[in-house]
């Protein structure tokens, strides 16, 4: 049996993350042998956000392990603290952003399906990201710039 411990795993930080979005991740689902469910533990330092406001086409869940975070969703901003769990439905009604406005680190566990390809929409910046499972084919584009006819360029 594979095992992970959410209280002792090491967090990985991406040096390319800009200020305001510097969060660490421990891929505890993968460490525990999971394949059909994506489970990630995040460490959000004070003043950092997990990711931009977005929605996906799969259900996601968030569990606050420690600290407090503000979650922005289509209904506004909501303060969540240790033990609070929320779900985000697929599509625009599930849009969300996780923000640490406190002066202490916060830790949250995110659950989602591990569907590939994955699509995320970023309403604030009018972008769509597509992750087909191959890094080379990943694309991030603005919806307003990316609209082409289905048959454009075909022979």
Secondary structure, 3 states (H helix, E strand, C coil): CCCCCCCCCCCEECCCCCCCCCEEEECHHHHCCCCCEEEEEEEECCCCECCCCEEECCCEEEEEEECEEEEEECCEEEEEECCCEEEECCCHHHCEEEECCCCCCEEEEEEEECCCCEEEEECCCCEEEEECCCHHHCEEEECCCCCCCCCCCCC
